């Protein structure tokens, strides 16, 4: 009986905590597959937000891929996910065509360099990547970011972090973190202000420390 109870406990422990490790193993294995393509949104420079995907081909025509949402201005890797084996049709529907911005091909080493650089930039301010990043990044395999000669700039004006609040961000947490690290004038940011915020109607625009009414986004930049 003690042996049986021990075996059951071991099985529960295995089934409850190894799924993410197994998925990471599959992605690492997928990194050995032939390279298919690497995509990025065509307006990433202007938006300071990159939607990057890298895909590899299975022998049977199916696809392994990983995708990353990268904030070059402040937060680094906002989200990441990967799938080791989906149909080509599903991959194209989800990754290639079902995007708000046009996806264009880019060099995989450039993409790896941009992603890693954004992660390192955000880490300076205490922001960690999406936990799924560590498994998803394995799909790059032997692709070497150092082989890309391009210089990629992070942050906003004057090299300061530029935080643009997203719809799912914990804005208070981010703002508090930036303020602790850099002080109230060490970064720029854009946040949406609900109606009536700060006692003013609509949205608030604060630039050069002058508060005035604006729309549709509150832009508060510390110069």
N, C-alpha and C positions, 0 to 999 in steps of 0.2 A: 503493500500500500504506500509506504513513503516514496518508493521509486516511482509509482504511478502518479502521485501528486506532484512530484518534482517534474515529471515529464509534461504534465498538463500546464504547469506554471511556465515552463520554458517555451512551450508552443504559443501560449498567449502572449508572452513577451515578444516572441519573434513576429507574430502576425500583427501586433499593434504598433511596432516602431520601425519596421524595415522597408515600408513601401517607398518612401522617398529615397532611401539608399538604393533600392532596386531600380527605380526610375533613373537615378543618376548613373547607375551601371549601364543601362540600356543606351543612354545618351552618349556615354563615353565610348561604347561599342560603335554607335552610329558615326562617331567622328572618323572612323576608318573607311566609311563609305565614300564613293566618288562625289566630289563637289558638284552641286547643281547651280546655285546662284546665291548672291547676297544682295539684299535690297535695302534701300533707305528712302524716306520721303524726300521729294525734290526741294522742299522749302525748309530743310532743317537749319540752314544757316540763319535765315531770317527769323524763324520761330524759336531758335535755341532749344528745340525739342526734336529728338530724332527717334523715329520708329524704324528699328533695324531688324531684319530677319536673315537667317542663313539656313540654307536647305541642302540636303544631300540625298542622293538617289539610292534606293534599294534595288537589287537586281530584278525584282518582279515589277518594277515601275512605281512602287509606292515611295513615300517621301518621309524623311526624318527632318525636323526643323526645330529651331529655337528662335524666339522673338524677344526683343527688348525695347522698352520705352525709356529713353535716356534724356534726362534734363541736363543740358550743358551749362545752364545758368547757375544751378545751385544744388539740387537734390541728388544728382547722379542717376543711379538705376532705380527708377520709380516702380517698374514692374518687369517681370521676366517670366517666361514659361517655355516649355519645350514639349515636343511629342516625338517619340522615337519611330513611329510607324503609322502613317495615315495615307489615305488614297490621294492620288495626284489631284483629283477633282476637289476634294475637301481642302487640300492645301491651297489651291488657287482661289477657291471661294473665300476662305478665311483670311489669308495672308496677302495675296496678290491683288485681288479685286475689291474686297470688302474693306476698303480703307478710305478715310476722309480726305487724304491727300494722295497725289500720284506717287507711286513707288518706282524708283529707277535703280538700275544695277550699280553696284559700287564694289570696289576692291575689298576682299574679305579681310586683308591685313589692315586696311584703313578702318574698317568697321570695328575690328578687335581693338585697335588703338584708341578709337573714339570712346568705346565702351569702358575700357580699362582706365583711360584718362579721366572720364567723368566720375567713375567710382572713386578714384584717388582724390580728385578735387573735392567731392562732397565729404569724403572722410575727414578732411581738415576741419570741418565744421561740426563733426559729430554725427553725420547722417550715414546710415548703413544701407547697403543695397537690399532690394527685395530678396528674402531668403532663397527663393527659387533661382536666383542668379547663379549661385555656386554650382548647381547641377546643370543649368542651361548653358553656361559658358563652356562646358566640356565639349560641345559639338564643334568648337573651333579646332580642336585637335592640335595638329602640328602647325597651324597657321600662326605665324610669328608677328605680333604687333610691331616689333622693332624693325621689321623689314620695310615698314611704310615710312617714307621720308617726309610726309606732310606734317606741317605744324598745325595743331588744332588748338584753338583758343577756347577757354572756359570762362564762365562768369559774365559780367556785363561791362558797363563803362568803367574805365580806370582799373579794371581787373577785380572790381568788387563783385561779390555774389549778387545775382539778380534773380530774386524769387518771384515767380508768377504762380499764384495760387491756383491749384486745380480743384475740380469739383469734389474729389474724394480726399483731399489733404486735410490733415489736422492742422489748420492754419495757426492756431494759438501755440501749439507745440513747436512748429517750425519757427515762428517769429520769436518765441522765447529763446529757442536754441541759438538763433542767429544773434540775438541781442546779447546773450551771455558770452558768446564767443567774440563778437566784433564790436559790441557797443551799439547804441541806437543809430549812429550815423556811418556804420561800417558796411552797409549793404543797401541795395535798392530792392524794391518790391512792388508788385501790383496785386491788389486784392479787390474783390467785389465787396461793396458796402451795401447792406440791406437798406431799404427805404427808412429814412429817419435816423440813420446812424450818425453819431456825433452831433445830433440835434439839428441836422440840416436835411432838407428834402432830397430824395433821390440818392445820387452817388456823390462821392467826395473826391476831389482832386487836390492833392497836396504836393506841391513842387516848390522847391526853394523855401520850405517852411511856411508857405502861404496856403491857407485852406480856402477852397472855393468850390462851387457846385460844378459837377461834371457828369458825363454819362458816356457809355454805359458801364464803365469799369472805374473803380477807384484806383488811381495811380499815386502811390506815395513813394517818392524817391528821395533819399537822403543824399544831397549833393555835398 
